[in-house]
Amino acid sequence: MTGTTASGVRMHSDPHITQTIAAHVLFHLGRGGWAGSTFVQKLLQTFDVADAPNRLQLAAGFPDYAAAYELAKYTPDGVAVLQARADTDH
């Protein structure tokens, strides 16, 4: 489900993308957020080097991080969407 904020940023309501996951992906991309565990950091590095078929396999095991990563990397306003999500409840 999708909506917009007052500033016009598209809000992505994928239930897999929690505030914490959004923050981890943003941190990985150098766009704010906060670091995840060593495992999460290495997982996101793995998404970086994986080709499309292998990203699909990663998504089967980690749908939450896959959704946030794909949103940030392949959607024009994906980073802004994650930033809005990471700021929720702050």
Secondary structure as GFF3:
##gff-version 3
##sequence-region A 1 90
A	DSSP	beta_strand	2	4	.	.	.	ID=ss1
A	DSSP	beta_strand	10	12	.	.	.	ID=ss2
A	DSSP	alpha_helix	19	28	.	.	.	ID=ss3
A	DSSP	alpha_helix	38	49	.	.	.	ID=ss4
A	DSSP	alpha_helix	52	61	.	.	.	ID=ss5
A	DSSP	alpha_helix	63	74	.	.	.	ID=ss6
A	DSSP	alpha_helix	78	86	.	.	.	ID=ss7
###
